[in-house]
Amino acid sequence: MRKIICVLALLVAASSVQAQPRPLTPNLTCNQARNLVLSRGQIVLGTGTYTYDRYVSDGRFCLRNEMIEPAFVPTRDTPHCPVGYTCREFELDFFGD
């Protein structure tokens, strides 16, 4: 009986956990999207129905082998809003081709 109660408690707890919807930049103003990135340091933003990316306020949120690259997203008032940066791996070209 005790096992059944524990299993039921776990099922209830698991079903109550819901994924938080990510903010969609087309529904935000440019300033709102930029402020989300700045206030959180890093955040995943939806840029369309099926598109998203992780945006950071600066290089502290990237891995050692990554560099920051300026990021622009569509917002309600600006088609190319500069929200911050994305982290991209270094691309080393040893052969110069």
Protein Blocks (a to p, Z undefined) as FASTA:
>chain_A
ZZmmmmmmmmmmmmmpccdddddfklpcfklmmmmmmmnopacddfbfkbccdddfbfkl
pcfkbccdddddddfklcbdcfbdcdddddddfkoZZ
